[in-house]
Amino acid sequence: MSIQVKVTIGGKEFSLRGDDEEKLIRAAKEVDDQIKALQAGMMDQSTQMQAIVAALNLAEQKINAVEQLEKDSSILASELENMAVFLKEQVKNQ
């Protein structure tokens, strides 16, 4: 079921539609935080440019999170394999 949520991003109000109100609000807050940070340092740039830089920043954060998750998953898989080998050896030696 789609719901409508009003949020403020960059000082402007928007009506968003989605299935999860909490996620919509959290996502809008993330974008708003990015825009506010950029507005302070990029006052000479257009709102469109600030929005593009905010989107690029958020995309980079997502890419970094996915890469970290992949590294963590690989390390975890390796450690679990080492534990399985160790446990098999322990059972074999008893």
C-alpha positions as CSV (number, residue, x, y, z in Angstrom):
1,M,0.0,0.0,0.0
2,S,1.5,3.3,-1.1
3,I,1.4,6.2,1.4
4,Q,2.1,9.9,1.0
5,V,4.5,11.7,3.3
6,K,5.4,15.4,3.4
7,V,9.1,16.1,4.0
8,T,11.3,19.1,3.8
9,I,14.6,19.0,1.8
10,G,16.7,22.0,1.3
11,G,14.1,24.3,2.8
12,K,11.4,23.1,0.3
13,E,8.5,20.9,1.1
14,F,7.9,17.8,-1.0
15,S,5.2,15.1,-1.0
16,L,6.7,11.6,-1.4
17,R,4.9,8.3,-2.0
18,G,6.2,5.0,-0.9
19,D,5.4,1.8,1.1
20,D,7.4,2.6,4.2
21,E,6.9,5.9,5.9
22,E,9.9,5.6,8.2
23,K,12.2,4.9,5.4
24,L,10.9,7.8,3.4
25,I,11.5,10.1,6.3
26,R,14.9,8.8,7.0
27,A,15.9,9.0,3.3
28,A,14.6,12.5,3.1
29,K,16.6,13.5,6.2
30,E,19.8,12.0,4.7
31,V,19.3,14.1,1.5
32,D,18.4,17.2,3.5
33,D,21.5,16.8,5.7
34,Q,23.6,16.5,2.5
35,I,22.0,19.6,0.9
36,K,22.4,21.7,4.1
37,A,26.0,20.8,4.4
38,L,26.6,21.7,0.7
39,Q,24.6,24.9,0.9
40,A,27.0,26.2,3.5
41,G,30.1,25.5,1.3
42,M,28.6,25.9,-2.2
43,M,26.6,29.1,-1.8
44,D,27.7,30.2,-5.3
45,Q,26.4,27.1,-6.9
46,S,22.8,26.4,-8.1
47,T,20.4,24.3,-6.3
48,Q,20.6,21.8,-9.1
49,M,24.4,21.5,-8.7
50,Q,24.0,21.1,-5.0
51,A,21.5,18.4,-5.5
52,I,23.8,16.6,-8.0
53,V,26.7,16.8,-5.6
54,A,24.5,15.5,-2.7
55,A,23.4,12.6,-4.9
56,L,27.0,11.8,-5.8
57,N,28.0,11.9,-2.1
58,L,25.2,9.5,-1.2
59,A,26.0,7.2,-4.1
60,E,29.6,7.1,-3.0
61,Q,28.6,6.3,0.6
62,K,26.4,3.4,-0.7
63,I,29.3,2.1,-2.9
64,N,31.6,2.2,0.1
65,A,29.1,0.4,2.3
66,V,28.6,-2.3,-0.3
67,E,32.3,-2.8,-0.7
68,Q,32.8,-3.0,3.0
69,L,30.0,-5.5,3.3
70,E,31.6,-7.6,0.6
71,K,35.0,-7.5,2.4
72,D,33.3,-8.3,5.8
73,S,31.4,-11.2,4.2
74,S,34.5,-12.6,2.6
75,I,36.4,-12.4,5.9
76,L,33.5,-14.1,7.8
77,A,33.3,-16.9,5.2
78,S,37.0,-17.5,5.5
79,E,36.8,-17.6,9.3
80,L,33.9,-19.9,9.3
81,E,35.7,-22.2,7.0
82,N,38.7,-22.2,9.3
83,M,36.5,-23.0,12.2
84,A,34.8,-25.9,10.4
85,V,38.2,-27.4,9.5
86,F,39.3,-27.0,13.1
87,L,36.2,-28.6,14.5
88,K,36.4,-31.5,12.0
89,E,40.0,-32.1,13.2
90,Q,38.9,-32.0,16.8
91,V,36.1,-34.6,16.2
92,K,38.5,-36.8,14.2
93,N,41.1,-36.8,17.0
94,Q,38.7,-37.9,19.7
